[in-house]
């Protein structure tokens, strides 16, 4: 026969397990006398994988289990150390522990030659197993399956089970779960071919014939089975684990059991994870940006996409799983080593610019690349790898070289016109400064493109780890990225920068022209169609695209640099397009401003000397500080009004810097000017502080500047230096104030976190106290009750009825029962503390009320009460089902218990809606409550009437359950009239 097994485990028990499992006297007697073996087991976990059960330790065996297994009551050792051949049994126990459902197992013969049926189920942190010895059954010529207890248990199990009788292979038994798979069929008495036409008959009959001839068993995992249609619905399908087991009668196999366990959800989840991993891997492979992932201090190449392989001039097979410097010896140089070591040690990203890529076939193929090195962190924060991203910046450098060539041409033109015109040379310097600012804008754009890439974090499962890594990687790339699916270009993925570009537009799951209709006739849409049809990648730089940032908002001109790349499915067919996009609007506008400035300066050069005074006025009116210094001693030849105002009261003209502004000597300014004068190379300073003497000649002030020192050349030789400076003191002070405010906010958040952790620990201690108190008091009160029962049996009849003895015994029994009720309420309080966050769902309120009415039927009959129910306004209520039943039960039972002794109880239960909220009312004509009693009604352990047994926590628990869910409960009552309780459920 089958016996159920329950599993109890506790990782860190507060007392020894042997003490926890010692039963009271009655349970001890039952365990000792039972013919069923009872085994308590404790799972053992792998140190490196805390969730994986690798073995089980014996905790305690009752006498029957000791006889069946040949082990003592408290065995020293585990299943595998005492019986290494029982790995299959350990796997069964582990599966039962993980499923948290009753599981069954046909164990091989014991040392006594008996066959065991094992049943197991988890409960908490321990495992309890029952073992039933079943000798070989006697021969039964009629081959009729007897109605045993095993059939009763099989009839209730969720696993589909049937029994086939040989040699005709007719079904002699099918449990309820098996009949639900094939509703409306006559299974018992039919052959397998008649009962199960969906199963391929030649294979099934061949398997049954083999098992009928040889005995033994067969296991088929993850078998797809088409199920018959039900109620007009189409044919369904599912995945099942099948087990076939032959049983003998008269020494020959006569029966074959077939069990099927539904594993559809697990199989579909595994297939979905594999599909998601393949999708992210395909995105990584098809990305036009060169990417690779390095692991560990040896920088093993773990992942690399085709773009990076092309940059390295290696195939993936040549570099994967090899150290970087072994696979690519040309990268084994000090700078690369230092960068990789620094990223692993500090966890901070590093970038390098304008580096030549690895050598290729010809020098013409060499390009300039910007490399980003980003740390990959595990869940504990430890840096275990580096994501390398490379971006081709050859085009940007070519643009910069063109600008430099233009500067050279302008310089030549200046020399051909009026080389002696100092003002025009100063304007030429300003042009060069504007060009340098444009170059700096380009560099800043490159930096923003490369910064922000973060690799995905590793997880326990390799496939899931790679999927999350690739997902995070694409979300964190500092470029707008989207994945468009199918010919209608449905948005399948939009990363953070793409959504930030158009913050008020909804794109995911919508076709491109539906989400952004303004692109209907744009170049982007035309090139997308071309890439989807031909598979050829397409790149555009500086394309003007009118877009609205918000739905229905005005169109704005965006200048975009985008790359469109075809995406291929597993069959090599184009199924979408990947688009990488950079918003270069600021760069384009800056470039246009530079071009405009160049045109203005060229026109100015043509006007030559007649406009010299105009340029003087420009310098005089600008807020920037402008000065011209001549010769190696840096003598001031010209300062504009802003420069003179900074040094008010100081005579600067025709004086050397060290003499006119001596405070700048100690700050290193002459050294910088000497270097610019000697090398001819400009110097740029950003937000550098300078200490300036005030006009009073004593006090000082600190001022922050962005400035440029530009050498003035004649015939290729430095003759002087032009100074351009901008006062950024206000911006620096504002940023420093913001940083200080952010630090204060962080300190406040930390304080709140510490306070929250203290409150959490306090609540946990209170929960543990309630649970421990209720748990530790059960055994003593049970012993007292047993002693009282023994006392009643031992006292003679005359003594039990003499004097105060009957009354004292009754009072003791009543005290014990009240104590037990209090312990039960404490246990309920502990459970309520952990279960108050149960999710709400739509509950059939009439069904719940009917179930409670059936539970209270004896009390309704005893009191002759009349229960009036009107739930027409509330067919369903959104609430936790278990809590809803407890609330209805408490309110109705209280209405009956506290009834008025002089009239028949009438209890009304009705429900209606107030706006979106459901309101439940319970009205009675009982004793009623005074205003003072109403104020104390919902307090813990508060009892307002002593003629009814109770502990005073029922209404307290009701109030907790309702308020924890966001609802409320109120009472209106009048003594000798009755009470009305109103429950408002959360919306």
PyMOL commands that set and color helices and strands:
alter all, ss='L'
color gray80, all
select helices_A, chain A and resi 17-20+25-33+63-69+79-82+87-99+149-156+176-181+192-195+201-214+264-286+306-312+316-319+324-327+329-331+334-346+363-365+394-416+422-450+462-476+496-501+512-515+517-519+523-534+585-621+641-646+657-660+662-664+669-679+729-794+797-800+805-835+845-855+857-863+881-897+931-936+954-964
alter helices_A, ss='H'
color red, helices_A
select strands_A, chain A and resi 37-45+53-61+103-107+115-123+126-134+160-165+170-174+217-227+236-249+252-262+290-295+300-304+350-356+368-377+383-392+480-485+490-494+538-548+555-568+574-583+625-630+635-639+683-693+700-714+717-727+841-844+866-870+876-879+906-914+917-923+968-974+978-984
alter strands_A, ss='S'
color yellow, strands_A
deselect
rebuild
show_as cartoon
